Structures are given as C-alpha cells and as structure tokens.
Amino acid sequence: MFNAIDRLRAVSAPVDHVAIAERISATIHVLEWSLQRRDDARHGAATQALGALREAWLSLPVPRN
C-alpha cells in the first residue's frame, strides 16, 4: 500500500486521491489490529469505514493528464 501511495505522489496525483489512499492504508492497519486483538466492535467499524472509503475512491473523477 505504501508503494501505491508513493506512486500517487510521484505522478502528482490530485491531493484528494492521495488523502483517500492514506486513509485506506490506515484503516487496513486498524482492521488487521482488530483481527489480531479479536475486537469485534473495532473490526466492524473498520470494515464499514473501508466500505465508505471504497465509495469515496470510486466517486473521484479520473484525472486527465
């Protein structure tokens, strides 16, 4: 995931694309942590957050370069 974020920055992707990618990365870490800790509440919240981030990512306009 870090490579993807670095690549977005390298190609001067729009700031909102980079921001959502960073939030996706952080949320994946929360999801992994919640699975390791067997924290069902946090796991559910992270899963919902990833769903919302997916929708936000898919709604972004495709950059035209």
MARBA-3410 file (N, C-alpha, C, O; in Angstrom, 1 decimal):
65
0.8,-1.2,0.0,0.0,0.0,0.0,0.9,1.3,0.0,0.6,2.2,-0.7 ~ 2.0,1.2,0.8,2.8,2.4,0.8,3.4,2.7,-0.6,3.6,3.8,-0.9 ~ 3.7,1.6,-1.3,4.2,1.9,-2.7,3.2,2.5,-3.6,3.5,3.4,-4.4 ~ 2.0,2.2,-3.4,0.9,2.8,-4.2,0.8,4.3,-3.9,0.6,5.1,-4.7 ~ 0.8,4.6,-2.6,0.7,6.0,-2.1,1.9,6.8,-2.7,1.8,7.9,-3.2
3.1,6.2,-2.6,4.3,6.8,-3.1,4.2,7.1,-4.6,4.6,8.1,-5.1 ~ 3.6,6.1,-5.3,3.5,6.3,-6.7,2.5,7.4,-7.0,2.7,8.2,-8.0 ~ 1.4,7.5,-6.3,0.4,8.6,-6.5,1.1,9.9,-6.3,0.9,10.8,-7.1 ~ 2.0,10.0,-5.3,2.7,11.3,-5.1,3.7,11.5,-6.2,3.8,12.7,-6.7 ~ 4.4,10.5,-6.7,5.4,10.6,-7.7,4.8,11.1,-9.0,5.4,11.9,-9.8
3.6,10.7,-9.3,2.9,11.2,-10.6,2.1,12.4,-10.4,1.3,12.8,-11.2 ~ 2.2,13.0,-9.2,1.5,14.3,-8.9,0.0,14.1,-9.0,-0.8,14.9,-9.6 ~ -0.5,13.0,-8.4,-2.0,12.7,-8.3,-2.7,13.8,-7.5,-2.0,14.4,-6.7 ~ -3.9,14.0,-7.8,-4.7,15.0,-7.0,-4.6,14.7,-5.5,-4.6,13.6,-5.1 ~ -4.6,15.8,-4.8,-4.4,15.6,-3.3,-5.5,14.8,-2.7,-5.3,14.0,-1.8
-6.8,14.9,-3.2,-7.8,14.0,-2.7,-7.6,12.6,-2.9,-8.0,11.7,-2.1 ~ -7.0,12.2,-4.0,-6.7,10.8,-4.3,-5.7,10.3,-3.3,-5.8,9.2,-2.7 ~ -4.6,11.1,-3.0,-3.6,10.7,-2.1,-4.2,10.6,-0.7,-3.9,9.6,0.1 ~ -5.0,11.5,-0.3,-5.6,11.5,1.0,-6.5,10.3,1.3,-6.4,9.7,2.3 ~ -7.3,9.9,0.3,-8.1,8.7,0.5,-7.2,7.5,0.5,-7.5,6.6,1.3
-6.2,7.4,-0.3,-5.3,6.3,-0.3,-4.6,6.1,1.1,-4.5,5.0,1.6 ~ -4.2,7.2,1.7,-3.6,7.2,3.0,-4.6,6.7,4.1,-4.3,5.9,4.9 ~ -5.9,7.2,3.9,-6.9,6.8,4.9,-7.2,5.3,4.7,-7.5,4.6,5.7 ~ -7.2,4.8,3.5,-7.4,3.4,3.3,-6.3,2.6,3.9,-6.6,1.6,4.6 ~ -5.1,3.0,3.8,-3.9,2.3,4.4,-4.1,2.3,5.9,-3.9,1.2,6.5
-4.4,3.4,6.5,-4.5,3.4,7.9,-5.7,2.6,8.4,-5.5,1.9,9.4 ~ -6.7,2.6,7.7,-7.9,1.8,8.1,-7.6,0.3,7.9,-8.1,-0.5,8.7 ~ -6.8,-0.1,6.9,-6.4,-1.5,6.8,-5.6,-1.9,8.0,-5.8,-3.1,8.5 ~ -4.8,-1.1,8.5,-4.0,-1.4,9.7,-4.9,-1.5,10.9,-4.7,-2.4,11.7 ~ -5.9,-0.7,11.0,-6.8,-0.8,12.1,-7.6,-2.2,12.0,-7.8,-2.9,13.0
-8.0,-2.5,10.8,-8.7,-3.8,10.6,-7.8,-5.0,11.0,-8.2,-5.9,11.7 ~ -6.5,-5.0,10.6,-5.6,-6.0,10.9,-5.4,-6.1,12.4,-5.4,-7.2,13.0 ~ -5.3,-4.9,13.1,-5.1,-4.9,14.5,-6.3,-5.5,15.2,-6.2,-6.2,16.2 ~ -7.5,-5.1,14.7,-8.7,-5.6,15.4,-8.9,-7.1,15.2,-9.4,-7.7,16.1 ~ -8.4,-7.6,14.1,-8.5,-9.1,14.0,-7.5,-9.8,14.9,-7.8,-10.8,15.5
-6.3,-9.2,15.1,-5.3,-9.8,16.0,-5.8,-9.7,17.4,-5.6,-10.7,18.2 ~ -6.5,-8.7,17.8,-7.0,-8.5,19.2,-8.4,-9.1,19.4,-8.9,-9.1,20.5 ~ -9.0,-9.6,18.3,-10.3,-10.1,18.3,-11.3,-9.1,18.9,-12.2,-9.4,19.7 ~ -11.2,-7.9,18.4,-12.0,-6.7,18.8,-13.1,-6.6,17.8,-12.9,-5.9,16.8 ~ -14.2,-7.3,18.0,-15.3,-7.3,17.1,-15.9,-5.9,16.8,-16.2,-5.6,15.6
-16.0,-5.1,17.8,-16.6,-3.8,17.6,-15.7,-2.9,16.7,-16.1,-2.3,15.7 ~ -14.4,-2.9,16.9,-13.4,-2.2,16.1,-13.4,-2.8,14.7,-13.2,-2.0,13.7 ~ -13.4,-4.1,14.6,-13.4,-4.8,13.3,-14.6,-4.3,12.5,-14.5,-4.0,11.3 ~ -15.8,-4.3,13.1,-17.0,-3.8,12.4,-16.9,-2.4,11.9,-17.2,-2.1,10.8 ~ -16.3,-1.6,12.8,-16.2,-0.1,12.4,-15.2,0.0,11.3,-15.4,0.8,10.4
-14.1,-0.7,11.3,-13.1,-0.6,10.3,-13.6,-1.1,9.0,-13.3,-0.5,7.9 ~ -14.4,-2.2,9.0,-15.0,-2.7,7.8,-15.9,-1.7,7.2,-15.9,-1.5,6.0 ~ -16.8,-1.1,8.0,-17.7,0.0,7.5,-16.9,1.2,6.9,-17.2,1.7,5.9 ~ -15.8,1.5,7.6,-15.0,2.7,7.2,-14.4,2.3,5.8,-14.3,3.2,4.9 ~ -13.9,1.1,5.6,-13.3,0.7,4.3,-14.4,0.8,3.2,-14.1,1.2,2.1
-15.6,0.4,3.6,-16.7,0.5,2.6,-16.9,1.9,2.2,-17.1,2.2,1.0 ~ -16.9,2.8,3.1,-17.1,4.2,2.8,-16.0,4.8,2.0,-16.2,5.5,1.1 ~ -14.8,4.4,2.4,-13.6,4.8,1.6,-13.6,4.3,0.2,-13.2,5.0,-0.8 ~ -14.1,3.0,0.0,-14.2,2.5,-1.3,-15.1,3.3,-2.2,-14.8,3.7,-3.3 ~ -16.3,3.7,-1.6,-17.2,4.5,-2.3,-16.6,5.9,-2.6,-16.8,6.4,-3.7
-15.9,6.5,-1.7,-15.3,7.8,-1.9,-14.2,7.7,-3.0,-14.2,8.6,-3.9 ~ -13.4,6.6,-3.0,-12.4,6.4,-4.0,-13.1,6.3,-5.4,-12.6,6.9,-6.4 ~ -14.1,5.5,-5.5,-14.8,5.2,-6.8,-15.5,6.4,-7.3,-15.8,6.5,-8.5 ~ -15.9,7.3,-6.4,-16.6,8.6,-6.9,-15.7,9.7,-7.3,-16.1,10.7,-7.8 ~ -14.3,9.5,-7.1,-13.4,10.5,-7.5,-13.3,10.6,-9.0,-13.4,9.6,-9.7
-13.2,11.8,-9.6,-13.0,11.9,-11.0,-11.7,11.4,-11.4,-10.7,11.5,-10.7 ~ -11.6,10.8,-12.6,-10.4,10.3,-13.2,-9.6,11.5,-13.6,-10.1,12.3,-14.4 ~ -8.3,11.6,-13.2,-7.5,12.7,-13.6,-7.2,12.7,-15.1,-7.0,11.6,-15.6 ~ -7.2,13.8,-15.7,-6.9,13.9,-17.1,-5.5,14.6,-17.3,-5.4,15.8,-17.0 ~ -4.5,13.9,-17.7,-3.2,14.5,-17.9,-2.8,14.5,-19.3,-1.8,15.0,-19.7
END
